[in-house]
Amino acid sequence: MKLTFRVALLTFVGGCLGTFFRWWLGQLIEPNLWAVAVVNLLGAFAIGFFNGHRYFHTDGRRAFYSVGFCGGFTTLSSMMLGFLDGSSVHFVILETLAGIGIYLLGRLTGQASSAESSAEVDLV
């Protein structure tokens, strides 16, 4: 992805929205290590979906959705802070492995959705 003003602006706007939605979700559920895990796993699925679906394979869409929105929505720093504050290393390892699996599931879902939407276009 070539870093242009447009790509930087889309990343910024997507990051603002992702950060807002992480804050909003934090207002709905008690902020703790489990809440951080839920946010990170939702973000892993979304990044996988965006990377798997052809619609999101432009620099602008990748900057806005994957880098910006998901980057603002997920939070590795909170996971590490919780770990340093005494949470179990097993929890961090489990969340990381689950994140990889959820990402792959999201990617497969995006690829399947992309194939379905291209099949619909062919029918028209």
C-alpha positions, 0 to 999 in steps of 0.5 A, a space after each residue: 500500500 502506497 502511503 498517500 495523503 488519501 490513504 493516511 486520511 482514510 486510516 485516520 478516519 477509520 481509526 477514529 471510528 474504531 476507537 469510538 466503537 471500542 469505547 462504546 462497547 466498553 460502556 456496555 460491558 464491564 471493562 476487564 481482561 475478558 472484555 479486551 479479549 472479546 474486542 480483540 477477537 471481534 477485530 481479528 474476525 473483521 480483519 480476516 473478513 476484510 483480507 478475504 473479501 475482494 471488495 476490500 482489496 483496494 488501498 483506500 478500503 484496506 486503509 480505512 477498514 483493516 488498518 484504521 477501523 480494526 487498528 483503532 478497535 482492537 487493543 494489544 496494549 490493554 492485553 499486555 497491560 492486563 498481563 503485566 498486572 498479573 493475569 495468567 500467561 495462559 490467558 494471553 497465549 489462549 487469546 493469541 491462538 484463538 485470535 489466529 483461528 478467528 482471523 482464519 475463520 473471518 478470512 474464509 468467510 470473506 472469501 466465501 462471501 466474495 465468491 457469492 457476490 461475484 456469482 450474483 454479478 455474473 447472473 445479472 
